[in-house]
Amino acid sequence: MLIIDIDLFKKVNDDYGHAVGDQVLVKLAAMIQSTYRATDSLTRWGGEEFVVLCPNTTLLTSAILAERLRRTVAREDFPAVKNITVSIGVAECMSEETWEHWFKRADDALYAAKLRTQSGSDRARKPQRLGGGEHVSANFLKLSWHPAYECGHALIDDQHRALFGHANNLLAAMLSEHPADEVGSVIDVLIGDVVQHFHDEEAIFTAAGFPGAAEHAAIHRQLVDRAVILVDSLHAGALTIGDLFQYLAYDVIAGIFSGGSRVLSLSEDSTLQR
């Protein structure tokens, strides 16, 4: 769920009149509709707020969509008022969560978005994955390396750190809306290094006589095969870049440390932690 609020909209009505305010609302609604997908639904919620529901969408993908919309609106020329900004709160519906609690978390994220900048506006923010009280700007998300992740093998530890760096480069390219070919190059480098890391790790396991080496290698092949399928789906327009990042960062890279489970959560210092 995304809750979108026009910043300082009362001033628009007071300075330019309600007719101009209505024109701003109509144009913004059209922009939201053009930004989101056919499966998403848009509703006007109150005077200057809109709610967008994005079914079957990860929190990260929704945050990227929100940040893209925020930037698009800030660059747009609106009738009479020229420029407006919006603040956006994002929340993913959790298992067995009530509508009221889900909406409150999105609304709390919106409130935080308006408070956490000097102007009190123009931010896209999302709450912690488990619904805690902290909020993280989509501009400052990153995968954070921790010394506890080190296994003691110099090559493997260097490769793990490099994979974190590649994932952060991909996330930065996505949020900055780099051209598709640049994003594709980052994806290619990331997947290439994942393949090399898996190859080296399997060789080390085999040489050490690790009894689960064959099973580990089979898991690696499944992860890489799935990544190739998702990249093809991305190129075919059947998958969003956010969904691909979700897989590469959560299932592949985070899975290296968690046995495949998704255990990254948003922390107070605006990093993704294991």
Secondary structure in CASP SS format (residue, H / E / C, confidence):
PFRMAT SS
TARGET T0000
AUTHOR 0000-0000-0000
METHOD secondary structure of the structure
MODEL  1
M C 1.00
L E 1.00
I E 1.00
I E 1.00
D E 1.00
I E 1.00
D C 1.00
L C 1.00
F H 1.00
K H 1.00
K H 1.00
V H 1.00
N H 1.00
D H 1.00
D H 1.00
Y H 1.00
G C 1.00
H H 1.00
A H 1.00
V H 1.00
G H 1.00
D H 1.00
Q H 1.00
V H 1.00
L H 1.00
V H 1.00
K H 1.00
L H 1.00
A H 1.00
A H 1.00
M H 1.00
I H 1.00
Q H 1.00
S H 1.00
T H 1.00
Y C 1.00
R C 1.00
A C 1.00
T C 1.00
D C 1.00
S E 1.00
L E 1.00
T E 1.00
R E 1.00
W C 1.00
G C 1.00
G C 1.00
E C 1.00
E E 1.00
F E 1.00
V E 1.00
V E 1.00
L E 1.00
C C 1.00
P C 1.00
N C 1.00
T C 1.00
T C 1.00
L H 1.00
L H 1.00
T H 1.00
S H 1.00
A H 1.00
I H 1.00
L H 1.00
A H 1.00
E H 1.00
R H 1.00
L H 1.00
R H 1.00
R H 1.00
T H 1.00
V H 1.00
A H 1.00
R H 1.00
E C 1.00
D C 1.00
F E 1.00
P C 1.00
A C 1.00
V C 1.00
K E 1.00
N C 1.00
I C 1.00
T C 1.00
V E 1.00
S E 1.00
I E 1.00
G E 1.00
V E 1.00
A C 1.00
E C 1.00
C C 1.00
M C 1.00
S C 1.00
E C 1.00
E C 1.00
T C 1.00
W H 1.00
E H 1.00
H H 1.00
W H 1.00
F H 1.00
K H 1.00
R H 1.00
A H 1.00
D H 1.00
D H 1.00
A H 1.00
L H 1.00
Y H 1.00
A H 1.00
A H 1.00
K H 1.00
L H 1.00
R C 1.00
T C 1.00
Q C 1.00
S C 1.00
G C 1.00
S C 1.00
D C 1.00
R C 1.00
A E 1.00
R E 1.00
K E 1.00
P E 1.00
Q C 1.00
R C 1.00
L C 1.00
G C 1.00
G C 1.00
G C 1.00
E C 1.00
H E 1.00
V E 1.00
S E 1.00
A H 1.00
N H 1.00
F H 1.00
L C 1.00
K C 1.00
L E 1.00
S C 1.00
W C 1.00
H C 1.00
P H 1.00
A H 1.00
Y H 1.00
E C 1.00
C C 1.00
G C 1.00
H C 1.00
A H 1.00
L H 1.00
I H 1.00
D H 1.00
D H 1.00
Q H 1.00
H H 1.00
R H 1.00
A H 1.00
L H 1.00
F H 1.00
G H 1.00
H H 1.00
A H 1.00
N H 1.00
N H 1.00
L H 1.00
L H 1.00
A H 1.00
A H 1.00
M H 1.00
L H 1.00
S C 1.00
E C 1.00
H C 1.00
P C 1.00
A H 1.00
D H 1.00
E H 1.00
V H 1.00
G H 1.00
S H 1.00
V H 1.00
I H 1.00
D H 1.00
V H 1.00
L H 1.00
I H 1.00
G H 1.00
D H 1.00
V H 1.00
V H 1.00
Q H 1.00
H H 1.00
F H 1.00
H H 1.00
D H 1.00
E H 1.00
E H 1.00
A H 1.00
I H 1.00
F H 1.00
T H 1.00
A H 1.00
A H 1.00
G C 1.00
F C 1.00
P C 1.00
G C 1.00
A H 1.00
A H 1.00
E H 1.00
H H 1.00
A H 1.00
A H 1.00
I H 1.00
H H 1.00
R H 1.00
Q H 1.00
L H 1.00
V H 1.00
D H 1.00
R H 1.00
A H 1.00
V H 1.00
I H 1.00
L H 1.00
V H 1.00
D H 1.00
S H 1.00
L H 1.00
H H 1.00
A C 1.00
G C 1.00
A C 1.00
L C 1.00
T C 1.00
I H 1.00
G H 1.00
D H 1.00
L H 1.00
F H 1.00
Q H 1.00
Y H 1.00
L H 1.00
A H 1.00
Y H 1.00
D H 1.00
V H 1.00
I H 1.00
A H 1.00
G H 1.00
I H 1.00
F H 1.00
S H 1.00
G C 1.00
G C 1.00
S C 1.00
R C 1.00
V C 1.00
L C 1.00
S E 1.00
L E 1.00
S C 1.00
E C 1.00
D C 1.00
S C 1.00
T C 1.00
L E 1.00
Q E 1.00
R C 1.00
END
